[in-house]
């Protein structure tokens, strides 16, 4: 995962957390729910990026093993 992607995902989670807390403090259920959605979205994106990176690493490892056999 690129550093930029990781920062964006974490920022989305932090913004969501802030929205949720502000929503709780002000009694604004809509803002609280929006914050929860932002957090979940950021976590999902982070997980997807991590899985993509692991898959790319596995492909690279397999390619290295095959190249080593030649």
PDB file with SEQRES, HELIX, SHEET and CRYST1 records, atoms N, CA, C and O in Angstrom:
SEQRES   1 A   70  UNK UNK UNK UNK UNK UNK UNK UNK UNK UNK UNK UNK UNK          
SEQRES   2 A   70  UNK UNK UNK UNK UNK UNK UNK UNK UNK UNK UNK UNK UNK          
SEQRES   3 A   70  UNK UNK UNK UNK UNK UNK UNK UNK UNK UNK UNK UNK UNK          
SEQRES   4 A   70  UNK UNK UNK UNK UNK UNK UNK UNK UNK UNK UNK UNK UNK          
SEQRES   5 A   70  UNK UNK UNK UNK UNK UNK UNK UNK UNK UNK UNK UNK UNK          
SEQRES   6 A   70  UNK UNK UNK UNK UNK                                          
HELIX    1 AA1 UNK A    3  UNK A   26  1                                  24    
HELIX    2 AA2 UNK A   29  UNK A   68  1                                  40    
CRYST1    1.000    1.000    1.000  90.00  90.00  90.00 P 1           1          
ATOM      1  N   UNK A   1       0.850  -1.161   0.000  1.00  0.00           N  
ATOM      2  CA  UNK A   1       0.000   0.000   0.000  1.00  0.00           C  
ATOM      3  C   UNK A   1       0.893   1.219   0.000  1.00  0.00           C  
ATOM      4  O   UNK A   1       1.897   1.271   0.710  1.00  0.00           O  
ATOM      5  N   UNK A   2       0.526   2.182  -0.788  1.00  0.00           N  
ATOM      6  CA  UNK A   2       1.272   3.422  -0.796  1.00  0.00           C  
ATOM      7  C   UNK A   2       1.057   4.183   0.501  1.00  0.00           C  
ATOM      8  O   UNK A   2       0.021   4.062   1.155  1.00  0.00           O  
ATOM      9  N   UNK A   3       2.047   4.956   0.847  1.00  0.00           N  
ATOM     10  CA  UNK A   3       1.960   5.747   2.077  1.00  0.00           C  
ATOM     11  C   UNK A   3       0.773   6.699   2.002  1.00  0.00           C  
ATOM     12  O   UNK A   3       0.075   6.908   2.994  1.00  0.00           O  
ATOM     13  N   UNK A   4       0.548   7.271   0.834  1.00  0.00           N  
ATOM     14  CA  UNK A   4      -0.559   8.206   0.666  1.00  0.00           C  
ATOM     15  C   UNK A   4      -1.898   7.529   0.943  1.00  0.00           C  
ATOM     16  O   UNK A   4      -2.756   8.099   1.617  1.00  0.00           O  
ATOM     17  N   UNK A   5      -2.081   6.308   0.421  1.00  0.00           N  
ATOM     18  CA  UNK A   5      -3.323   5.565   0.655  1.00  0.00           C  
ATOM     19  C   UNK A   5      -3.517   5.282   2.142  1.00  0.00           C  
ATOM     20  O   UNK A   5      -4.619   5.420   2.672  1.00  0.00           O  
ATOM     21  N   UNK A   6      -2.434   4.885   2.806  1.00  0.00           N  
ATOM     22  CA  UNK A   6      -2.511   4.567   4.230  1.00  0.00           C  
ATOM     23  C   UNK A   6      -2.911   5.805   5.041  1.00  0.00           C  
ATOM     24  O   UNK A   6      -3.729   5.717   5.958  1.00  0.00           O  
ATOM     25  N   UNK A   7      -2.335   6.941   4.699  1.00  0.00           N  
ATOM     26  CA  UNK A   7      -2.651   8.190   5.399  1.00  0.00           C  
ATOM     27  C   UNK A   7      -4.113   8.571   5.166  1.00  0.00           C  
ATOM     28  O   UNK A   7      -4.807   8.982   6.095  1.00  0.00           O  
ATOM     29  N   UNK A   8      -4.578   8.433   3.916  1.00  0.00           N  
ATOM     30  CA  UNK A   8      -5.978   8.760   3.621  1.00  0.00           C  
ATOM     31  C   UNK A   8      -6.932   7.874   4.405  1.00  0.00           C  
ATOM     32  O   UNK A   8      -7.928   8.358   4.944  1.00  0.00           O  
ATOM     33  N   UNK A   9      -6.636   6.574   4.476  1.00  0.00           N  
ATOM     34  CA  UNK A   9      -7.507   5.642   5.193  1.00  0.00           C  
ATOM     35  C   UNK A   9      -7.552   5.982   6.682  1.00  0.00           C  
ATOM     36  O   UNK A   9      -8.622   5.997   7.290  1.00  0.00           O  
ATOM     37  N   UNK A  10      -6.387   6.253   7.261  1.00  0.00           N  
ATOM     38  CA  UNK A  10      -6.327   6.593   8.689  1.00  0.00           C  
ATOM     39  C   UNK A  10      -7.025   7.920   8.951  1.00  0.00           C  
ATOM     40  O   UNK A  10      -7.719   8.066   9.957  1.00  0.00           O  
ATOM     41  N   UNK A  11      -6.849   8.892   8.052  1.00  0.00           N  
ATOM     42  CA  UNK A  11      -7.496  10.191   8.220  1.00  0.00           C  
ATOM     43  C   UNK A  11      -9.013  10.040   8.198  1.00  0.00           C  
ATOM     44  O   UNK A  11      -9.717  10.660   8.995  1.00  0.00           O  
ATOM     45  N   UNK A  12      -9.507   9.218   7.290  1.00  0.00           N  
ATOM     46  CA  UNK A  12     -10.952   8.990   7.218  1.00  0.00           C  
ATOM     47  C   UNK A  12     -11.464   8.384   8.523  1.00  0.00           C  
ATOM     48  O   UNK A  12     -12.537   8.749   9.005  1.00  0.00           O  
ATOM     49  N   UNK A  13     -10.697   7.462   9.087  1.00  0.00           N  
ATOM     50  CA  UNK A  13     -11.091   6.849  10.351  1.00  0.00           C  
ATOM     51  C   UNK A  13     -11.081   7.873  11.490  1.00  0.00           C  
ATOM     52  O   UNK A  13     -11.996   7.894  12.313  1.00  0.00           O  
ATOM     53  N   UNK A  14     -10.059   8.712  11.538  1.00  0.00           N  
ATOM     54  CA  UNK A  14      -9.965   9.718  12.601  1.00  0.00           C  
ATOM     55  C   UNK A  14     -11.056  10.770  12.484  1.00  0.00           C  
ATOM     56  O   UNK A  14     -11.626  11.193  13.490  1.00  0.00           O  
ATOM     57  N   UNK A  15     -11.346  11.191  11.267  1.00  0.00           N  
ATOM     58  CA  UNK A  15     -12.424  12.159  11.053  1.00  0.00           C  
ATOM     59  C   UNK A  15     -13.751  11.540  11.469  1.00  0.00           C  
ATOM     60  O   UNK A  15     -14.583  12.197  12.094  1.00  0.00           O  
ATOM     61  N   UNK A  16     -13.941  10.284  11.120  1.00  0.00           N  
ATOM     62  CA  UNK A  16     -15.161   9.589  11.523  1.00  0.00           C  
ATOM     63  C   UNK A  16     -15.296   9.498  13.029  1.00  0.00           C  
ATOM     64  O   UNK A  16     -16.382   9.683  13.578  1.00  0.00           O  
ATOM     65  N   UNK A  17     -14.187   9.212  13.692  1.00  0.00           N  
ATOM     66  CA  UNK A  17     -14.208   9.130  15.154  1.00  0.00           C  
ATOM     67  C   UNK A  17     -14.578  10.481  15.757  1.00  0.00           C  
ATOM     68  O   UNK A  17     -15.361  10.548  16.705  1.00  0.00           O  
ATOM     69  N   UNK A  18     -14.015  11.558  15.207  1.00  0.00           N  
ATOM     70  CA  UNK A  18     -14.326  12.902  15.702  1.00  0.00           C  
ATOM     71  C   UNK A  18     -15.804  13.231  15.479  1.00  0.00           C  
ATOM     72  O   UNK A  18     -16.466  13.761  16.371  1.00  0.00           O  
ATOM     73  N   UNK A  19     -16.315  12.916  14.293  1.00  0.00           N  
ATOM     74  CA  UNK A  19     -17.735  13.159  14.007  1.00  0.00           C  
ATOM     75  C   UNK A  19     -18.621  12.402  14.986  1.00  0.00           C  
ATOM     76  O   UNK A  19     -19.596  12.941  15.509  1.00  0.00           O  
ATOM     77  N   UNK A  20     -18.266  11.149  15.223  1.00  0.00           N  
ATOM     78  CA  UNK A  20     -19.070  10.328  16.131  1.00  0.00           C  
ATOM     79  C   UNK A  20     -19.107  10.950  17.522  1.00  0.00           C  
ATOM     80  O   UNK A  20     -20.172  11.061  18.130  1.00  0.00           O  
ATOM     81  N   UNK A  21     -17.944  11.353  18.022  1.00  0.00           N  
ATOM     82  CA  UNK A  21     -17.885  11.931  19.366  1.00  0.00           C  
ATOM     83  C   UNK A  21     -18.634  13.262  19.447  1.00  0.00           C  
ATOM     84  O   UNK A  21     -19.335  13.520  20.425  1.00  0.00           O  
ATOM     85  N   UNK A  22     -18.489  14.097  18.434  1.00  0.00           N  
ATOM     86  CA  UNK A  22     -19.209  15.370  18.414  1.00  0.00           C  
ATOM     87  C   UNK A  22     -20.714  15.112  18.360  1.00  0.00           C  
ATOM     88  O   UNK A  22     -21.494  15.781  19.038  1.00  0.00           O  
ATOM     89  N   UNK A  23     -21.107  14.135  17.547  1.00  0.00           N  
ATOM     90  CA  UNK A  23     -22.519  13.771  17.467  1.00  0.00           C  
ATOM     91  C   UNK A  23     -23.062  13.300  18.811  1.00  0.00           C  
ATOM     92  O   UNK A  23     -24.185  13.635  19.187  1.00  0.00           O  
ATOM     93  N   UNK A  24     -22.253  12.516  19.536  1.00  0.00           N  
ATOM     94  CA  UNK A  24     -22.665  12.044  20.858  1.00  0.00           C  
ATOM     95  C   UNK A  24     -22.797  13.213  21.836  1.00  0.00           C  
ATOM     96  O   UNK A  24     -23.759  13.289  22.601  1.00  0.00           O  
ATOM     97  N   UNK A  25     -21.824  14.115  21.800  1.00  0.00           N  
ATOM     98  CA  UNK A  25     -21.825  15.239  22.738  1.00  0.00           C  
ATOM     99  C   UNK A  25     -22.972  16.210  22.480  1.00  0.00           C  
ATOM    100  O   UNK A  25     -23.517  16.797  23.415  1.00  0.00           O  
ATOM    101  N   UNK A  26     -23.333  16.375  21.223  1.00  0.00           N  
ATOM    102  CA  UNK A  26     -24.378  17.340  20.878  1.00  0.00           C  
ATOM    103  C   UNK A  26     -25.747  16.698  20.731  1.00  0.00           C  
ATOM    104  O   UNK A  26     -26.742  17.395  20.532  1.00  0.00           O  
ATOM    105  N   UNK A  27     -25.805  15.382  20.828  1.00  0.00           N  
ATOM    106  CA  UNK A  27     -27.082  14.694  20.658  1.00  0.00           C  
ATOM    107  C   UNK A  27     -27.515  14.619  19.202  1.00  0.00           C  
ATOM    108  O   UNK A  27     -28.687  14.378  18.914  1.00  0.00           O  
ATOM    109  N   UNK A  28     -26.581  14.823  18.287  1.00  0.00           N  
ATOM    110  CA  UNK A  28     -26.875  14.781  16.860  1.00  0.00           C  
ATOM    111  C   UNK A  28     -26.639  13.355  16.355  1.00  0.00           C  
ATOM    112  O   UNK A  28     -25.515  12.968  16.034  1.00  0.00           O  
ATOM    113  N   UNK A  29     -27.714  12.597  16.295  1.00  0.00           N  
ATOM    114  CA  UNK A  29     -27.619  11.188  15.914  1.00  0.00           C  
ATOM    115  C   UNK A  29     -27.163  11.024  14.470  1.00  0.00           C  
ATOM    116  O   UNK A  29     -26.452  10.071  14.151  1.00  0.00           O  
ATOM    117  N   UNK A  30     -27.559  11.933  13.603  1.00  0.00           N  
ATOM    118  CA  UNK A  30     -27.161  11.872  12.198  1.00  0.00           C  
ATOM    119  C   UNK A  30     -25.643  12.029  12.058  1.00  0.00           C  
ATOM    120  O   UNK A  30     -25.013  11.287  11.304  1.00  0.00           O  
ATOM    121  N   UNK A  31     -25.060  12.978  12.770  1.00  0.00           N  
ATOM    122  CA  UNK A  31     -23.615  13.187  12.733  1.00  0.00           C  
ATOM    123  C   UNK A  31     -22.882  11.993  13.344  1.00  0.00           C  
ATOM    124  O   UNK A  31     -21.842  11.565  12.843  1.00  0.00           O  
ATOM    125  N   UNK A  32     -23.433  11.473  14.417  1.00  0.00           N  
ATOM    126  CA  UNK A  32     -22.838  10.293  15.060  1.00  0.00           C  
ATOM    127  C   UNK A  32     -22.805   9.109  14.088  1.00  0.00           C  
ATOM    128  O   UNK A  32     -21.792   8.420  13.972  1.00  0.00           O  
ATOM    129  N   UNK A  33     -23.913   8.884  13.399  1.00  0.00           N  
ATOM    130  CA  UNK A  33     -23.981   7.788  12.433  1.00  0.00           C  
ATOM    131  C   UNK A  33     -23.056   8.018  11.241  1.00  0.00           C  
ATOM    132  O   UNK A  33     -22.454   7.076  10.725  1.00  0.00           O  
ATOM    133  N   UNK A  34     -22.945   9.267  10.808  1.00  0.00           N  
ATOM    134  CA  UNK A  34     -22.030   9.584   9.705  1.00  0.00           C  
ATOM    135  C   UNK A  34     -20.597   9.281  10.124  1.00  0.00           C  
ATOM    136  O   UNK A  34     -19.805   8.786   9.321  1.00  0.00           O  
ATOM    137  N   UNK A  35     -20.265   9.572  11.361  1.00  0.00           N  
ATOM    138  CA  UNK A  35     -18.932   9.274  11.869  1.00  0.00           C  
ATOM    139  C   UNK A  35     -18.653   7.784  11.896  1.00  0.00           C  
ATOM    140  O   UNK A  35     -17.558   7.343  11.545  1.00  0.00           O  
ATOM    141  N   UNK A  36     -19.635   7.015  12.310  1.00  0.00           N  
ATOM    142  CA  UNK A  36     -19.471   5.556  12.327  1.00  0.00           C  
ATOM    143  C   UNK A  36     -19.265   5.027  10.910  1.00  0.00           C  
ATOM    144  O   UNK A  36     -18.439   4.143  10.685  1.00  0.00           O  
ATOM    145  N   UNK A  37     -20.027   5.578   9.949  1.00  0.00           N  
ATOM    146  CA  UNK A  37     -19.881   5.156   8.549  1.00  0.00           C  
ATOM    147  C   UNK A  37     -18.480   5.486   8.033  1.00  0.00           C  
ATOM    148  O   UNK A  37     -17.855   4.669   7.356  1.00  0.00           O  
ATOM    149  N   UNK A  38     -17.992   6.681   8.354  1.00  0.00           N  
ATOM    150  CA  UNK A  38     -16.656   7.074   7.908  1.00  0.00           C  
ATOM    151  C   UNK A  38     -15.585   6.150   8.477  1.00  0.00           C  
ATOM    152  O   UNK A  38     -14.643   5.772   7.781  1.00  0.00           O  
ATOM    153  N   UNK A  39     -15.740   5.794   9.744  1.00  0.00           N  
ATOM    154  CA  UNK A  39     -14.768   4.891  10.365  1.00  0.00           C  
ATOM    155  C   UNK A  39     -14.770   3.531   9.675  1.00  0.00           C  
ATOM    156  O   UNK A  39     -13.714   2.985   9.356  1.00  0.00           O  
ATOM    157  N   UNK A  40     -15.953   2.997   9.452  1.00  0.00           N  
ATOM    158  CA  UNK A  40     -16.060   1.690   8.803  1.00  0.00           C  
ATOM    159  C   UNK A  40     -15.531   1.730   7.372  1.00  0.00           C  
ATOM    160  O   UNK A  40     -14.891   0.785   6.912  1.00  0.00           O  
ATOM    161  N   UNK A  41     -15.797   2.811   6.685  1.00  0.00           N  
ATOM    162  CA  UNK A  41     -15.310   2.961   5.320  1.00  0.00           C  
ATOM    163  C   UNK A  41     -13.784   2.996   5.300  1.00  0.00           C  
ATOM    164  O   UNK A  41     -13.159   2.329   4.476  1.00  0.00           O  
ATOM    165  N   UNK A  42     -13.190   3.765   6.194  1.00  0.00           N  
ATOM    166  CA  UNK A  42     -11.734   3.838   6.272  1.00  0.00           C  
ATOM    167  C   UNK A  42     -11.109   2.495   6.617  1.00  0.00           C  
ATOM    168  O   UNK A  42     -10.073   2.126   6.064  1.00  0.00           O  
ATOM    169  N   UNK A  43     -11.737   1.770   7.527  1.00  0.00           N  
ATOM    170  CA  UNK A  43     -11.227   0.450   7.917  1.00  0.00           C  
ATOM    171  C   UNK A  43     -11.331  -0.537   6.750  1.00  0.00           C  
ATOM    172  O   UNK A  43     -10.418  -1.330   6.518  1.00  0.00           O  
ATOM    173  N   UNK A  44     -12.448  -0.484   6.022  1.00  0.00           N  
ATOM    174  CA  UNK A  44     -12.636  -1.380   4.880  1.00  0.00           C  
ATOM    175  C   UNK A  44     -11.601  -1.097   3.795  1.00  0.00           C  
ATOM    176  O   UNK A  44     -11.031  -2.024   3.220  1.00  0.00           O  
ATOM    177  N   UNK A  45     -11.361   0.170   3.520  1.00  0.00           N  
ATOM    178  CA  UNK A  45     -10.364   0.534   2.512  1.00  0.00           C  
ATOM    179  C   UNK A  45      -8.974   0.083   2.938  1.00  0.00           C  
ATOM    180  O   UNK A  45      -8.200  -0.424   2.126  1.00  0.00           O  
ATOM    181  N   UNK A  46      -8.662   0.270   4.216  1.00  0.00           N  
ATOM    182  CA  UNK A  46      -7.359  -0.146   4.725  1.00  0.00           C  
ATOM    183  C   UNK A  46      -7.180  -1.658   4.579  1.00  0.00           C  
ATOM    184  O   UNK A  46      -6.119  -2.129   4.168  1.00  0.00           O  
ATOM    185  N   UNK A  47      -8.222  -2.410   4.917  1.00  0.00           N  
ATOM    186  CA  UNK A  47      -8.176  -3.865   4.795  1.00  0.00           C  
ATOM    187  C   UNK A  47      -8.005  -4.277   3.337  1.00  0.00           C  
ATOM    188  O   UNK A  47      -7.227  -5.181   3.033  1.00  0.00           O  
ATOM    189  N   UNK A  48      -8.721  -3.625   2.446  1.00  0.00           N  
ATOM    190  CA  UNK A  48      -8.610  -3.941   1.018  1.00  0.00           C  
ATOM    191  C   UNK A  48      -7.198  -3.660   0.510  1.00  0.00           C  
ATOM    192  O   UNK A  48      -6.637  -4.451  -0.248  1.00  0.00           O  
ATOM    193  N   UNK A  49      -6.632  -2.542   0.927  1.00  0.00           N  
ATOM    194  CA  UNK A  49      -5.258  -2.219   0.511  1.00  0.00           C  
ATOM    195  C   UNK A  49      -4.273  -3.249   1.062  1.00  0.00           C  
ATOM    196  O   UNK A  49      -3.348  -3.665   0.364  1.00  0.00           O  
ATOM    197  N   UNK A  50      -4.473  -3.655   2.308  1.00  0.00           N  
ATOM    198  CA  UNK A  50      -3.585  -4.659   2.911  1.00  0.00           C  
ATOM    199  C   UNK A  50      -3.665  -5.988   2.153  1.00  0.00           C  
ATOM    200  O   UNK A  50      -2.640  -6.615   1.884  1.00  0.00           O  
ATOM    201  N   UNK A  51      -4.883  -6.414   1.811  1.00  0.00           N  
ATOM    202  CA  UNK A  51      -5.065  -7.665   1.069  1.00  0.00           C  
ATOM    203  C   UNK A  51      -4.431  -7.582  -0.313  1.00  0.00           C  
ATOM    204  O   UNK A  51      -3.808  -8.534  -0.780  1.00  0.00           O  
ATOM    205  N   UNK A  52      -4.596  -6.440  -0.956  1.00  0.00           N  
ATOM    206  CA  UNK A  52      -3.995  -6.251  -2.278  1.00  0.00           C  
ATOM    207  C   UNK A  52      -2.470  -6.358  -2.186  1.00  0.00           C  
ATOM    208  O   UNK A  52      -1.835  -6.987  -3.033  1.00  0.00           O  
ATOM    209  N   UNK A  53      -1.893  -5.746  -1.163  1.00  0.00           N  
ATOM    210  CA  UNK A  53      -0.445  -5.792  -0.982  1.00  0.00           C  
ATOM    211  C   UNK A  53       0.044  -7.208  -0.681  1.00  0.00           C  
ATOM    212  O   UNK A  53       1.088  -7.628  -1.181  1.00  0.00           O  
ATOM    213  N   UNK A  54      -0.710  -7.939   0.134  1.00  0.00           N  
ATOM    214  CA  UNK A  54      -0.327  -9.321   0.436  1.00  0.00           C  
ATOM    215  C   UNK A  54      -0.387 -10.186  -0.816  1.00  0.00           C  
ATOM    216  O   UNK A  54       0.491 -11.019  -1.041  1.00  0.00           O  
ATOM    217  N   UNK A  55      -1.421  -9.992  -1.630  1.00  0.00           N  
ATOM    218  CA  UNK A  55      -1.539 -10.760  -2.867  1.00  0.00           C  
ATOM    219  C   UNK A  55      -0.393 -10.434  -3.804  1.00  0.00           C  
ATOM    220  O   UNK A  55       0.176 -11.329  -4.428  1.00  0.00           O  
ATOM    221  N   UNK A  56      -0.050  -9.161  -3.908  1.00  0.00           N  
ATOM    222  CA  UNK A  56       1.061  -8.765  -4.772  1.00  0.00           C  
ATOM    223  C   UNK A  56       2.366  -9.364  -4.260  1.00  0.00           C  
ATOM    224  O   UNK A  56       3.212  -9.782  -5.051  1.00  0.00           O  
ATOM    225  N   UNK A  57       2.533  -9.407  -2.944  1.00  0.00           N  
ATOM    226  CA  UNK A  57       3.728 -10.007  -2.363  1.00  0.00           C  
ATOM    227  C   UNK A  57       3.804 -11.492  -2.636  1.00  0.00           C  
ATOM    228  O   UNK A  57       4.882 -12.022  -2.907  1.00  0.00           O  
ATOM    229  N   UNK A  58       2.663 -12.173  -2.566  1.00  0.00           N  
ATOM    230  CA  UNK A  58       2.634 -13.615  -2.839  1.00  0.00           C  
ATOM    231  C   UNK A  58       2.980 -13.888  -4.299  1.00  0.00           C  
ATOM    232  O   UNK A  58       3.701 -14.841  -4.596  1.00  0.00           O  
ATOM    233  N   UNK A  59       2.480 -13.073  -5.196  1.00  0.00           N  
ATOM    234  CA  UNK A  59       2.788 -13.241  -6.613  1.00  0.00           C  
ATOM    235  C   UNK A  59       4.273 -13.004  -6.845  1.00  0.00           C  
ATOM    236  O   UNK A  59       4.913 -13.747  -7.589  1.00  0.00           O  
ATOM    237  N   UNK A  60       4.818 -11.987  -6.221  1.00  0.00           N  
ATOM    238  CA  UNK A  60       6.246 -11.688  -6.361  1.00  0.00           C  
ATOM    239  C   UNK A  60       7.101 -12.832  -5.810  1.00  0.00           C  
ATOM    240  O   UNK A  60       8.104 -13.206  -6.419  1.00  0.00           O  
ATOM    241  N   UNK A  61       6.709 -13.386  -4.667  1.00  0.00           N  
ATOM    242  CA  UNK A  61       7.443 -14.526  -4.092  1.00  0.00           C  
ATOM    243  C   UNK A  61       7.414 -15.730  -5.030  1.00  0.00           C  
ATOM    244  O   UNK A  61       8.432 -16.390  -5.238  1.00  0.00           O  
ATOM    245  N   UNK A  62       6.242 -16.007  -5.593  1.00  0.00           N  
ATOM    246  CA  UNK A  62       6.118 -17.139  -6.518  1.00  0.00           C  
ATOM    247  C   UNK A  62       6.975 -16.906  -7.757  1.00  0.00           C  
ATOM    248  O   UNK A  62       7.631 -17.825  -8.249  1.00  0.00           O  
ATOM    249  N   UNK A  63       6.965 -15.693  -8.250  1.00  0.00           N  
ATOM    250  CA  UNK A  63       7.767 -15.349  -9.426  1.00  0.00           C  
ATOM    251  C   UNK A  63       9.257 -15.520  -9.119  1.00  0.00           C  
ATOM    252  O   UNK A  63      10.010 -16.031  -9.948  1.00  0.00           O  
ATOM    253  N   UNK A  64       9.677 -15.094  -7.936  1.00  0.00           N  
ATOM    254  CA  UNK A  64      11.083 -15.242  -7.545  1.00  0.00           C  
ATOM    255  C   UNK A  64      11.478 -16.721  -7.455  1.00  0.00           C  
ATOM    256  O   UNK A  64      12.566 -17.103  -7.887  1.00  0.00           O  
ATOM    257  N   UNK A  65      10.591 -17.550  -6.894  1.00  0.00           N  
ATOM    258  CA  UNK A  65      10.880 -18.974  -6.793  1.00  0.00           C  
ATOM    259  C   UNK A  65      10.996 -19.623  -8.168  1.00  0.00           C  
ATOM    260  O   UNK A  65      11.870 -20.457  -8.405  1.00  0.00           O  
ATOM    261  N   UNK A  66      10.104 -19.226  -9.063  1.00  0.00           N  
ATOM    262  CA  UNK A  66      10.153 -19.777 -10.425  1.00  0.00           C  
ATOM    263  C   UNK A  66      11.406 -19.319 -11.155  1.00  0.00           C  
ATOM    264  O   UNK A  66      12.031 -20.106 -11.866  1.00  0.00           O  
ATOM    265  N   UNK A  67      11.778 -18.061 -10.987  1.00  0.00           N  
ATOM    266  CA  UNK A  67      12.991 -17.553 -11.619  1.00  0.00           C  
ATOM    267  C   UNK A  67      14.236 -18.207 -11.048  1.00  0.00           C  
ATOM    268  O   UNK A  67      15.232 -18.371 -11.753  1.00  0.00           O  
ATOM    269  N   UNK A  68      14.189 -18.581  -9.782  1.00  0.00           N  
ATOM    270  CA  UNK A  68      15.331 -19.237  -9.157  1.00  0.00           C  
ATOM    271  C   UNK A  68      15.558 -20.640  -9.657  1.00  0.00           C  
ATOM    272  O   UNK A  68      16.668 -21.164  -9.569  1.00  0.00           O  
ATOM    273  N   UNK A  69      14.501 -21.261 -10.189  1.00  0.00           N  
ATOM    274  CA  UNK A  69      14.612 -22.638 -10.690  1.00  0.00           C  
ATOM    275  C   UNK A  69      15.273 -22.701 -12.066  1.00  0.00           C  
ATOM    276  O   UNK A  69      15.685 -23.776 -12.501  1.00  0.00           O  
ATOM    277  N   UNK A  70      15.378 -21.594 -12.737  1.00  0.00           N  
ATOM    278  CA  UNK A  70      15.918 -21.585 -14.104  1.00  0.00           C  
ATOM    279  C   UNK A  70      17.415 -21.627 -14.115  1.00  0.00           C  
ATOM    280  O   UNK A  70      18.026 -21.625 -15.184  1.00  0.00           O  
TER     281      UNK A  70                                                      
END                                                                             
